[in-house]
């Protein structure tokens, strides 16, 4: 299980990157199907980004 901390971190993608690297490592050793990899974040989006509305895009 990999987690995303609730507070601010220098690189928001770092917790995801180690998860992806682990999945790749396990896949290359043909054991990925035997292991459940879980990524948990404490917020709705994995990387926080302000979403633009159509009104903001038009201006």
Predicted model as a PDB file, atoms N, CA, C, CB and O in Angstrom, pLDDT in the B-factor column:
MODEL        1                                                                  
ATOM      1  N   UNK A   1       0.843  -1.158   0.000  1.00 89.00           N  
ATOM      2  CA  UNK A   1       0.000   0.000   0.000  1.00 89.00           C  
ATOM      3  C   UNK A   1       0.896   1.231   0.000  1.00 89.00           C  
ATOM      4  CB  UNK A   1      -0.963  -0.008   1.210  1.00 89.00           C  
ATOM      5  O   UNK A   1       1.839   1.347   0.782  1.00 89.00           O  
ATOM      6  N   UNK A   2       0.568   2.136  -0.897  1.00 87.00           N  
ATOM      7  CA  UNK A   2       1.277   3.402  -0.990  1.00 87.00           C  
ATOM      8  C   UNK A   2       0.282   4.508  -0.651  1.00 87.00           C  
ATOM      9  CB  UNK A   2       1.907   3.609  -2.416  1.00 87.00           C  
ATOM     10  O   UNK A   2      -0.896   4.415  -0.996  1.00 87.00           O  
ATOM     11  N   UNK A   3       0.755   5.551   0.023  1.00 87.00           N  
ATOM     12  CA  UNK A   3      -0.147   6.621   0.446  1.00 87.00           C  
ATOM     13  C   UNK A   3       0.370   7.983   0.018  1.00 87.00           C  
ATOM     14  CB  UNK A   3      -0.336   6.590   1.958  1.00 87.00           C  
ATOM     15  O   UNK A   3       1.564   8.167  -0.221  1.00 87.00           O  
ATOM     16  N   UNK A   4      -0.542   8.922  -0.073  1.00 83.00           N  
ATOM     17  CA  UNK A   4      -0.238  10.327  -0.370  1.00 83.00           C  
ATOM     18  C   UNK A   4      -0.435  11.092   0.936  1.00 83.00           C  
ATOM     19  CB  UNK A   4      -1.160  10.909  -1.543  1.00 83.00           C  
ATOM     20  O   UNK A   4      -1.531  11.045   1.496  1.00 83.00           O  
ATOM     21  N   UNK A   5       0.581  11.798   1.448  1.00 79.00           N  
ATOM     22  CA  UNK A   5       0.412  12.536   2.694  1.00 79.00           C  
ATOM     23  C   UNK A   5      -0.637  13.636   2.566  1.00 79.00           C  
ATOM     24  CB  UNK A   5       1.736  13.134   3.127  1.00 79.00           C  
ATOM     25  O   UNK A   5      -0.857  14.178   1.483  1.00 79.00           O  
ATOM     26  N   UNK A   6      -1.275  13.956   3.680  1.00 78.00           N  
ATOM     27  CA  UNK A   6      -2.317  14.989   3.682  1.00 78.00           C  
ATOM     28  C   UNK A   6      -1.733  16.380   3.499  1.00 78.00           C  
ATOM     29  CB  UNK A   6      -3.113  14.933   4.978  1.00 78.00           C  
ATOM     30  O   UNK A   6      -2.363  17.222   2.859  1.00 78.00           O  
ATOM     31  N   UNK A   7      -0.565  16.646   4.032  1.00 76.00           N  
ATOM     32  CA  UNK A   7       0.037  17.974   3.957  1.00 76.00           C  
ATOM     33  C   UNK A   7       0.763  18.218   2.651  1.00 76.00           C  
ATOM     34  CB  UNK A   7       0.985  18.170   5.096  1.00 76.00           C  
ATOM     35  O   UNK A   7       0.807  17.365   1.764  1.00 76.00           O  
ATOM     36  N   UNK A   8       1.330  19.409   2.561  1.00 77.00           N  
ATOM     37  CA  UNK A   8       2.081  19.789   1.364  1.00 77.00           C  
ATOM     38  C   UNK A   8       3.408  19.032   1.308  1.00 77.00           C  
ATOM     39  CB  UNK A   8       2.330  21.315   1.339  1.00 77.00           C  
ATOM     40  O   UNK A   8       4.062  18.828   2.330  1.00 77.00           O  
ATOM     41  N   UNK A   9       3.790  18.626   0.114  1.00 76.00           N  
ATOM     42  CA  UNK A   9       5.083  17.987  -0.125  1.00 76.00           C  
ATOM     43  C   UNK A   9       5.758  18.718  -1.275  1.00 76.00           C  
ATOM     44  CB  UNK A   9       4.922  16.456  -0.443  1.00 76.00           C  
ATOM     45  O   UNK A   9       5.092  19.343  -2.100  1.00 76.00           O  
ATOM     46  N   UNK A  10       7.095  18.638  -1.325  1.00 83.00           N  
ATOM     47  CA  UNK A  10       7.825  19.332  -2.389  1.00 83.00           C  
ATOM     48  C   UNK A  10       7.375  18.888  -3.773  1.00 83.00           C  
ATOM     49  CB  UNK A  10       9.319  19.100  -2.239  1.00 83.00           C  
ATOM     50  O   UNK A  10       7.137  19.715  -4.653  1.00 83.00           O  
ATOM     51  N   UNK A  11       7.261  17.590  -3.958  1.00 84.00           N  
ATOM     52  CA  UNK A  11       6.869  17.056  -5.258  1.00 84.00           C  
ATOM     53  C   UNK A  11       5.614  16.210  -5.069  1.00 84.00           C  
ATOM     54  CB  UNK A  11       8.025  16.217  -5.901  1.00 84.00           C  
ATOM     55  O   UNK A  11       5.683  15.097  -4.546  1.00 84.00           O  
ATOM     56  N   UNK A  12       4.485  16.730  -5.488  1.00 78.00           N  
ATOM     57  CA  UNK A  12       3.214  16.046  -5.296  1.00 78.00           C  
ATOM     58  C   UNK A  12       3.111  14.703  -6.004  1.00 78.00           C  
ATOM     59  CB  UNK A  12       2.115  16.921  -5.759  1.00 78.00           C  
ATOM     60  O   UNK A  12       2.310  13.856  -5.607  1.00 78.00           O  
ATOM     61  N   UNK A  13       3.902  14.498  -7.035  1.00 85.00           N  
ATOM     62  CA  UNK A  13       3.846  13.252  -7.777  1.00 85.00           C  
ATOM     63  C   UNK A  13       4.764  12.167  -7.240  1.00 85.00           C  
ATOM     64  CB  UNK A  13       4.177  13.510  -9.193  1.00 85.00           C  
ATOM     65  O   UNK A  13       4.672  11.020  -7.678  1.00 85.00           O  
ATOM     66  N   UNK A  14       5.649  12.495  -6.305  1.00 87.00           N  
ATOM     67  CA  UNK A  14       6.622  11.526  -5.796  1.00 87.00           C  
ATOM     68  C   UNK A  14       5.969  10.294  -5.161  1.00 87.00           C  
ATOM     69  CB  UNK A  14       7.522  12.196  -4.782  1.00 87.00           C  
ATOM     70  O   UNK A  14       6.411   9.179  -5.436  1.00 87.00           O  
ATOM     71  N   UNK A  15       4.935  10.447  -4.323  1.00 86.00           N  
ATOM     72  CA  UNK A  15       4.310   9.255  -3.751  1.00 86.00           C  
ATOM     73  C   UNK A  15       3.699   8.338  -4.819  1.00 86.00           C  
ATOM     74  CB  UNK A  15       3.238   9.665  -2.758  1.00 86.00           C  
ATOM     75  O   UNK A  15       3.670   7.120  -4.644  1.00 86.00           O  
ATOM     76  N   UNK A  16       3.215   8.914  -5.912  1.00 89.00           N  
ATOM     77  CA  UNK A  16       2.677   8.098  -7.002  1.00 89.00           C  
ATOM     78  C   UNK A  16       3.804   7.414  -7.761  1.00 89.00           C  
ATOM     79  CB  UNK A  16       1.833   8.958  -7.960  1.00 89.00           C  
ATOM     80  O   UNK A  16       3.672   6.261  -8.172  1.00 89.00           O  
ATOM     81  N   UNK A  17       4.906   8.121  -7.948  1.00 93.00           N  
ATOM     82  CA  UNK A  17       6.009   7.582  -8.742  1.00 93.00           C  
ATOM     83  C   UNK A  17       6.545   6.287  -8.141  1.00 93.00           C  
ATOM     84  CB  UNK A  17       7.135   8.611  -8.854  1.00 93.00           C  
ATOM     85  O   UNK A  17       6.800   5.333  -8.875  1.00 93.00           O  
ATOM     86  N   UNK A  18       6.720   6.234  -6.822  1.00 92.00           N  
ATOM     87  CA  UNK A  18       7.249   5.014  -6.216  1.00 92.00           C  
ATOM     88  C   UNK A  18       6.264   3.863  -6.377  1.00 92.00           C  
ATOM     89  CB  UNK A  18       7.562   5.240  -4.730  1.00 92.00           C  
ATOM     90  O   UNK A  18       6.670   2.708  -6.496  1.00 92.00           O  
ATOM     91  N   UNK A  19       4.976   4.173  -6.382  1.00 92.00           N  
ATOM     92  CA  UNK A  19       3.955   3.152  -6.613  1.00 92.00           C  
ATOM     93  C   UNK A  19       4.092   2.585  -8.032  1.00 92.00           C  
ATOM     94  CB  UNK A  19       2.534   3.740  -6.396  1.00 92.00           C  
ATOM     95  O   UNK A  19       4.056   1.370  -8.227  1.00 92.00           O  
ATOM     96  N   UNK A  20       4.248   3.464  -9.005  1.00 93.00           N  
ATOM     97  CA  UNK A  20       4.393   3.026 -10.397  1.00 93.00           C  
ATOM     98  C   UNK A  20       5.691   2.237 -10.587  1.00 93.00           C  
ATOM     99  CB  UNK A  20       4.366   4.240 -11.348  1.00 93.00           C  
ATOM    100  O   UNK A  20       5.716   1.237 -11.303  1.00 93.00           O  
ATOM    101  N   UNK A  21       6.761   2.694  -9.942  1.00 95.00           N  
ATOM    102  CA  UNK A  21       8.039   1.975 -10.046  1.00 95.00           C  
ATOM    103  C   UNK A  21       7.931   0.575  -9.438  1.00 95.00           C  
ATOM    104  CB  UNK A  21       9.164   2.770  -9.347  1.00 95.00           C  
ATOM    105  O   UNK A  21       8.468  -0.389  -9.984  1.00 95.00           O  
ATOM    106  N   UNK A  22       7.240   0.473  -8.314  1.00 94.00           N  
ATOM    107  CA  UNK A  22       7.059  -0.843  -7.681  1.00 94.00           C  
ATOM    108  C   UNK A  22       6.244  -1.766  -8.588  1.00 94.00           C  
ATOM    109  CB  UNK A  22       6.361  -0.696  -6.305  1.00 94.00           C  
ATOM    110  O   UNK A  22       6.573  -2.942  -8.736  1.00 94.00           O  
ATOM    111  N   UNK A  23       5.184  -1.232  -9.193  1.00 93.00           N  
ATOM    112  CA  UNK A  23       4.380  -2.058 -10.109  1.00 93.00           C  
ATOM    113  C   UNK A  23       5.219  -2.541 -11.286  1.00 93.00           C  
ATOM    114  CB  UNK A  23       3.162  -1.266 -10.624  1.00 93.00           C  
ATOM    115  O   UNK A  23       5.112  -3.698 -11.694  1.00 93.00           O  
ATOM    116  N   UNK A  24       6.040  -1.673 -11.824  1.00 95.00           N  
ATOM    117  CA  UNK A  24       6.912  -2.059 -12.935  1.00 95.00           C  
ATOM    118  C   UNK A  24       7.897  -3.139 -12.498  1.00 95.00           C  
ATOM    119  CB  UNK A  24       7.671  -0.834 -13.475  1.00 95.00           C  
ATOM    120  O   UNK A  24       8.104  -4.123 -13.208  1.00 95.00           O  
ATOM    121  N   UNK A  25       8.494  -2.954 -11.343  1.00 96.00           N  
ATOM    122  CA  UNK A  25       9.450  -3.928 -10.799  1.00 96.00           C  
ATOM    123  C   UNK A  25       8.790  -5.295 -10.627  1.00 96.00           C  
ATOM    124  CB  UNK A  25      10.016  -3.437  -9.446  1.00 96.00           C  
ATOM    125  O   UNK A  25       9.341  -6.318 -11.033  1.00 96.00           O  
ATOM    126  N   UNK A  26       7.603  -5.297 -10.020  1.00 95.00           N  
ATOM    127  CA  UNK A  26       6.887  -6.558  -9.799  1.00 95.00           C  
ATOM    128  C   UNK A  26       6.486  -7.219 -11.119  1.00 95.00           C  
ATOM    129  CB  UNK A  26       5.642  -6.315  -8.942  1.00 95.00           C  
ATOM    130  O   UNK A  26       6.542  -8.442 -11.246  1.00 95.00           O  
ATOM    131  N   UNK A  27       6.084  -6.413 -12.094  1.00 95.00           N  
ATOM    132  CA  UNK A  27       5.708  -6.945 -13.399  1.00 95.00           C  
ATOM    133  C   UNK A  27       6.874  -7.576 -14.131  1.00 95.00           C  
ATOM    134  CB  UNK A  27       5.115  -5.859 -14.246  1.00 95.00           C  
ATOM    135  O   UNK A  27       6.718  -8.602 -14.793  1.00 95.00           O  
ATOM    136  N   UNK A  28       8.035  -6.969 -14.015  1.00 96.00           N  
ATOM    137  CA  UNK A  28       9.235  -7.506 -14.678  1.00 96.00           C  
ATOM    138  C   UNK A  28       9.689  -8.823 -14.066  1.00 96.00           C  
ATOM    139  CB  UNK A  28      10.371  -6.496 -14.607  1.00 96.00           C  
ATOM    140  O   UNK A  28      10.383  -9.607 -14.713  1.00 96.00           O  
ATOM    141  N   UNK A  29       9.302  -9.062 -12.831  1.00 96.00           N  
ATOM    142  CA  UNK A  29       9.661 -10.317 -12.154  1.00 96.00           C  
ATOM    143  C   UNK A  29       8.522 -11.329 -12.174  1.00 96.00           C  
ATOM    144  CB  UNK A  29      10.067 -10.039 -10.713  1.00 96.00           C  
ATOM    145  O   UNK A  29       8.571 -12.354 -11.494  1.00 96.00           O  
ATOM    146  N   UNK A  30       7.499 -11.025 -12.961  1.00 95.00           N  
ATOM    147  CA  UNK A  30       6.346 -11.922 -13.149  1.00 95.00           C  
ATOM    148  C   UNK A  30       5.643 -12.300 -11.847  1.00 95.00           C  
ATOM    149  CB  UNK A  30       6.793 -13.179 -13.846  1.00 95.00           C  
ATOM    150  O   UNK A  30       5.167 -13.426 -11.698  1.00 95.00           O  
ATOM    151  N   UNK A  31       5.580 -11.365 -10.912  1.00 95.00           N  
ATOM    152  CA  UNK A  31       4.849 -11.615  -9.663  1.00 95.00           C  
ATOM    153  C   UNK A  31       3.732 -10.586  -9.455  1.00 95.00           C  
ATOM    154  CB  UNK A  31       5.817 -11.589  -8.465  1.00 95.00           C  
ATOM    155  O   UNK A  31       3.047 -10.616  -8.432  1.00 95.00           O  
ATOM    156  N   UNK A  32       3.548  -9.687 -10.409  1.00 92.00           N  
ATOM    157  CA  UNK A  32       2.563  -8.614 -10.267  1.00 92.00           C  
ATOM    158  C   UNK A  32       1.155  -9.150 -10.048  1.00 92.00           C  
ATOM    159  CB  UNK A  32       2.583  -7.723 -11.493  1.00 92.00           C  
ATOM    160  O   UNK A  32       0.401  -8.580  -9.259  1.00 92.00           O  
ATOM    161  N   UNK A  33       0.785 -10.221 -10.719  1.00 93.00           N  
ATOM    162  CA  UNK A  33      -0.562 -10.779 -10.591  1.00 93.00           C  
ATOM    163  C   UNK A  33      -0.818 -11.385  -9.210  1.00 93.00           C  
ATOM    164  CB  UNK A  33      -0.786 -11.833 -11.659  1.00 93.00           C  
ATOM    165  O   UNK A  33      -1.970 -11.595  -8.830  1.00 93.00           O  
ATOM    166  N   UNK A  34       0.242 -11.665  -8.465  1.00 94.00           N  
ATOM    167  CA  UNK A  34       0.104 -12.254  -7.135  1.00 94.00           C  
ATOM    168  C   UNK A  34       0.018 -11.207  -6.025  1.00 94.00           C  
ATOM    169  CB  UNK A  34       1.264 -13.176  -6.865  1.00 94.00           C  
ATOM    170  O   UNK A  34      -0.210 -11.548  -4.865  1.00 94.00           O  
ATOM    171  N   UNK A  35       0.198  -9.943  -6.378  1.00 93.00           N  
ATOM    172  CA  UNK A  35       0.285  -8.870  -5.384  1.00 93.00           C  
ATOM    173  C   UNK A  35      -0.739  -7.780  -5.689  1.00 93.00           C  
ATOM    174  CB  UNK A  35       1.711  -8.272  -5.350  1.00 93.00           C  
ATOM    175  O   UNK A  35      -0.887  -7.355  -6.835  1.00 93.00           O  
ATOM    176  N   UNK A  36      -1.433  -7.340  -4.664  1.00 93.00           N  
ATOM    177  CA  UNK A  36      -2.389  -6.234  -4.824  1.00 93.00           C  
ATOM    178  C   UNK A  36      -1.682  -4.931  -4.451  1.00 93.00           C  
ATOM    179  CB  UNK A  36      -3.674  -6.452  -3.935  1.00 93.00           C  
ATOM    180  O   UNK A  36      -1.298  -4.737  -3.298  1.00 93.00           O  
ATOM    181  N   UNK A  37      -1.514  -4.048  -5.419  1.00 91.00           N  
ATOM    182  CA  UNK A  37      -0.890  -2.753  -5.190  1.00 91.00           C  
ATOM    183  C   UNK A  37      -2.009  -1.726  -5.020  1.00 91.00           C  
ATOM    184  CB  UNK A  37       0.079  -2.361  -6.369  1.00 91.00           C  
ATOM    185  O   UNK A  37      -2.901  -1.624  -5.862  1.00 91.00           O  
ATOM    186  N   UNK A  38      -1.953  -0.970  -3.928  1.00 91.00           N  
ATOM    187  CA  UNK A  38      -2.991   0.012  -3.620  1.00 91.00           C  
ATOM    188  C   UNK A  38      -2.347   1.375  -3.417  1.00 91.00           C  
ATOM    189  CB  UNK A  38      -3.801  -0.406  -2.363  1.00 91.00           C  
ATOM    190  O   UNK A  38      -1.337   1.496  -2.724  1.00 91.00           O  
ATOM    191  N   UNK A  39      -2.937   2.401  -4.025  1.00 88.00           N  
ATOM    192  CA  UNK A  39      -2.506   3.783  -3.790  1.00 88.00           C  
ATOM    193  C   UNK A  39      -3.670   4.516  -3.143  1.00 88.00           C  
ATOM    194  CB  UNK A  39      -2.052   4.493  -5.128  1.00 88.00           C  
ATOM    195  O   UNK A  39      -4.773   4.542  -3.688  1.00 88.00           O  
ATOM    196  N   UNK A  40      -3.428   5.106  -1.995  1.00 86.00           N  
ATOM    197  CA  UNK A  40      -4.480   5.811  -1.266  1.00 86.00           C  
ATOM    198  C   UNK A  40      -4.098   7.277  -1.105  1.00 86.00           C  
ATOM    199  CB  UNK A  40      -4.727   5.157   0.118  1.00 86.00           C  
ATOM    200  O   UNK A  40      -2.993   7.601  -0.671  1.00 86.00           O  
ATOM    201  N   UNK A  41      -5.025   8.151  -1.461  1.00 81.00           N  
ATOM    202  CA  UNK A  41      -4.844   9.590  -1.265  1.00 81.00           C  
ATOM    203  C   UNK A  41      -5.956  10.094  -0.354  1.00 81.00           C  
ATOM    204  CB  UNK A  41      -4.846  10.358  -2.633  1.00 81.00           C  
ATOM    205  O   UNK A  41      -7.065   9.558  -0.358  1.00 81.00           O  
ATOM    206  N   UNK A  42      -5.657  11.113   0.417  1.00 76.00           N  
ATOM    207  CA  UNK A  42      -6.647  11.608   1.377  1.00 76.00           C  
ATOM    208  C   UNK A  42      -7.484  12.748   0.799  1.00 76.00           C  
ATOM    209  CB  UNK A  42      -5.952  12.075   2.651  1.00 76.00           C  
ATOM    210  O   UNK A  42      -8.220  13.406   1.534  1.00 76.00           O  
ATOM    211  N   UNK A  43      -7.381  12.987  -0.494  1.00 68.00           N  
ATOM    212  CA  UNK A  43      -8.186  14.023  -1.130  1.00 68.00           C  
ATOM    213  C   UNK A  43      -8.747  13.493  -2.445  1.00 68.00           C  
ATOM    214  CB  UNK A  43      -7.351  15.307  -1.367  1.00 68.00           C  
ATOM    215  O   UNK A  43      -8.333  12.436  -2.921  1.00 68.00           O  
ATOM    216  N   UNK A  44      -9.679  14.221  -3.024  1.00 62.00           N  
ATOM    217  CA  UNK A  44     -10.425  13.738  -4.191  1.00 62.00           C  
ATOM    218  C   UNK A  44      -9.551  13.547  -5.433  1.00 62.00           C  
ATOM    219  CB  UNK A  44     -11.540  14.701  -4.513  1.00 62.00           C  
ATOM    220  O   UNK A  44      -9.773  12.604  -6.191  1.00 62.00           O  
ATOM    221  N   UNK A  45      -8.576  14.406  -5.657  1.00 60.00           N  
ATOM    222  CA  UNK A  45      -7.728  14.319  -6.851  1.00 60.00           C  
ATOM    223  C   UNK A  45      -6.304  13.958  -6.441  1.00 60.00           C  
ATOM    224  CB  UNK A  45      -7.744  15.660  -7.644  1.00 60.00           C  
ATOM    225  O   UNK A  45      -5.816  14.424  -5.412  1.00 60.00           O  
ATOM    226  N   UNK A  46      -5.651  13.146  -7.226  1.00 54.00           N  
ATOM    227  CA  UNK A  46      -4.287  12.724  -6.909  1.00 54.00           C  
ATOM    228  C   UNK A  46      -3.316  13.893  -6.970  1.00 54.00           C  
ATOM    229  CB  UNK A  46      -3.836  11.624  -7.863  1.00 54.00           C  
ATOM    230  O   UNK A  46      -2.429  14.001  -6.123  1.00 54.00           O  
ATOM    231  N   UNK A  47      -3.466  14.759  -7.944  1.00 57.00           N  
ATOM    232  CA  UNK A  47      -2.671  15.986  -8.034  1.00 57.00           C  
ATOM    233  C   UNK A  47      -3.633  17.154  -8.033  1.00 57.00           C  
ATOM    234  CB  UNK A  47      -1.761  16.001  -9.316  1.00 57.00           C  
ATOM    235  O   UNK A  47      -4.497  17.255  -8.904  1.00 57.00           O  
ATOM    236  N   UNK A  48      -3.487  18.035  -7.060  1.00 58.00           N  
ATOM    237  CA  UNK A  48      -4.409  19.159  -6.965  1.00 58.00           C  
ATOM    238  C   UNK A  48      -4.118  20.166  -8.070  1.00 58.00           C  
ATOM    239  CB  UNK A  48      -4.310  19.830  -5.581  1.00 58.00           C  
ATOM    240  O   UNK A  48      -2.971  20.554  -8.293  1.00 58.00           O  
ATOM    241  N   UNK A  49      -5.169  20.577  -8.750  1.00 61.00           N  
ATOM    242  CA  UNK A  49      -5.049  21.566  -9.821  1.00 61.00           C  
ATOM    243  C   UNK A  49      -6.382  22.269  -9.927  1.00 61.00           C  
ATOM    244  CB  UNK A  49      -4.637  20.907 -11.190  1.00 61.00           C  
ATOM    245  O   UNK A  49      -7.436  21.635  -9.880  1.00 61.00           O  
ATOM    246  N   UNK A  50      -6.333  23.590 -10.070  1.00 62.00           N  
ATOM    247  CA  UNK A  50      -7.561  24.342 -10.223  1.00 62.00           C  
ATOM    248  C   UNK A  50      -8.181  23.977 -11.567  1.00 62.00           C  
ATOM    249  CB  UNK A  50      -7.301  25.872 -10.115  1.00 62.00           C  
ATOM    250  O   UNK A  50      -7.519  24.050 -12.602  1.00 62.00           O  
ATOM    251  N   UNK A  51      -9.444  23.588 -11.550  1.00 60.00           N  
ATOM    252  CA  UNK A  51     -10.138  23.246 -12.776  1.00 60.00           C  
ATOM    253  C   UNK A  51     -10.749  24.501 -13.375  1.00 60.00           C  
ATOM    254  CB  UNK A  51     -11.218  22.178 -12.520  1.00 60.00           C  
ATOM    255  O   UNK A  51     -11.395  25.280 -12.674  1.00 60.00           O  
ATOM    256  N   UNK A  52     -10.549  24.692 -14.640  1.00 58.00           N  
ATOM    257  CA  UNK A  52     -11.111  25.849 -15.323  1.00 58.00           C  
ATOM    258  C   UNK A  52     -12.547  25.581 -15.715  1.00 58.00           C  
ATOM    259  CB  UNK A  52     -10.283  26.208 -16.553  1.00 58.00           C  
ATOM    260  O   UNK A  52     -12.900  24.472 -16.115  1.00 58.00           O  
ATOM    261  N   UNK A  53     -13.360  26.593 -15.600  1.00 56.00           N  
ATOM    262  CA  UNK A  53     -14.721  26.465 -16.088  1.00 56.00           C  
ATOM    263  C   UNK A  53     -14.759  26.928 -17.530  1.00 56.00           C  
ATOM    264  CB  UNK A  53     -15.713  27.274 -15.215  1.00 56.00           C  
ATOM    265  O   UNK A  53     -13.825  27.587 -17.988  1.00 56.00           O  
ATOM    266  N   UNK A  54     -15.795  26.606 -18.241  1.00 53.00           N  
ATOM    267  CA  UNK A  54     -15.888  27.034 -19.645  1.00 53.00           C  
ATOM    268  C   UNK A  54     -15.907  28.546 -19.733  1.00 53.00           C  
ATOM    269  CB  UNK A  54     -17.145  26.448 -20.318  1.00 53.00           C  
ATOM    270  O   UNK A  54     -15.417  29.102 -20.716  1.00 53.00           O  
ATOM    271  N   UNK A  55     -16.455  29.227 -18.745  1.00 55.00           N  
ATOM    272  CA  UNK A  55     -16.493  30.685 -18.764  1.00 55.00           C  
ATOM    273  C   UNK A  55     -15.077  31.267 -18.658  1.00 55.00           C  
ATOM    274  CB  UNK A  55     -17.376  31.211 -17.616  1.00 55.00           C  
ATOM    275  O   UNK A  55     -14.775  32.277 -19.294  1.00 55.00           O  
ATOM    276  N   UNK A  56     -14.213  30.636 -17.860  1.00 52.00           N  
ATOM    277  CA  UNK A  56     -12.841  31.107 -17.723  1.00 52.00           C  
ATOM    278  C   UNK A  56     -12.044  30.871 -18.998  1.00 52.00           C  
ATOM    279  CB  UNK A  56     -12.162  30.420 -16.548  1.00 52.00           C  
ATOM    280  O   UNK A  56     -11.168  31.668 -19.331  1.00 52.00           O  
ATOM    281  N   UNK A  57     -12.323  29.825 -19.694  1.00 54.00           N  
ATOM    282  CA  UNK A  57     -11.602  29.503 -20.931  1.00 54.00           C  
ATOM    283  C   UNK A  57     -11.977  30.495 -22.042  1.00 54.00           C  
ATOM    284  CB  UNK A  57     -11.915  28.046 -21.379  1.00 54.00           C  
ATOM    285  O   UNK A  57     -11.134  30.875 -22.855  1.00 54.00           O  
ATOM    286  N   UNK A  58     -13.249  30.907 -22.066  1.00 52.00           N  
ATOM    287  CA  UNK A  58     -13.709  31.825 -23.113  1.00 52.00           C  
ATOM    288  C   UNK A  58     -13.101  33.213 -23.001  1.00 52.00           C  
ATOM    289  CB  UNK A  58     -15.206  31.938 -23.070  1.00 52.00           C  
ATOM    290  O   UNK A  58     -13.043  33.933 -23.998  1.00 52.00           O  
ATOM    291  N   UNK A  59     -12.642  33.612 -21.812  1.00 49.00           N  
ATOM    292  CA  UNK A  59     -12.138  34.988 -21.629  1.00 49.00           C  
ATOM    293  C   UNK A  59     -10.679  35.061 -21.774  1.00 49.00           C  
ATOM    294  CB  UNK A  59     -12.516  35.531 -20.299  1.00 49.00           C  
ATOM    295  O   UNK A  59     -10.100  36.140 -21.651  1.00 49.00           O  
TER     296      UNK A  59                                                      
ENDMDL                                                                          
END                                                                             
